Amino acid sequence: MPRIARNSNPDASDYEEIPLDALEDEDVSESVDTSDNSLKTIRNFMKKLRQ
């Protein structure tokens, strides 16, 4: 039976924290397919978080 690796720090996240400013980087935006409305939805959500 395989052993389960447990995180020694239960509060630690397995995800890398991304600064909010990075989400508005023009280079990143241009590389994303903007034909989908999901990008607009994400930007609107980020604006609401900042209010």
C-alpha positions in Angstrom: 0.0 0.0 0.0 1.5 3.4 -1.0 2.4 5.8 1.8 0.6 9.2 1.9 2.9 12.1 2.1 1.6 14.6 4.6 2.4 18.3 4.6 4.3 19.2 7.8 2.7 22.6 7.8 -1.1 22.3 7.6 -1.5 26.0 6.8 0.9 25.9 3.8 -0.6 26.0 0.4 0.4 23.8 -2.6 -0.3 26.7 -4.9 2.1 29.5 -5.8 0.8 33.0 -4.7 0.4 35.3 -7.7 0.4 39.1 -7.1 -2.7 40.8 -8.3 -0.7 43.2 -10.5 0.5 40.2 -12.5 -3.0 39.4 -13.6 -3.2 42.8 -15.4 0.1 42.5 -17.2 -0.4 43.4 -20.9 1.9 40.6 -22.1 -0.2 38.0 -20.2 -3.5 39.4 -21.5 -2.4 39.3 -25.1 -1.4 35.7 -24.8 -4.9 34.7 -23.5 -7.7 33.8 -25.9 -10.1 36.7 -25.3 -12.8 35.3 -27.5 -14.1 33.6 -24.3 -15.9 35.8 -21.8 -14.1 34.2 -18.9 -11.3 36.7 -19.0 -13.8 39.6 -18.7 -15.4 37.7 -15.8 -12.1 37.3 -14.0 -11.2 41.0 -14.5 -14.6 42.1 -13.1 -14.2 39.8 -10.1 -10.7 41.3 -9.4 -12.1 44.8 -9.6 -14.8 43.9 -7.0 -12.1 42.5 -4.7 -10.2 45.8 -4.8 -13.2 47.9 -3.8 
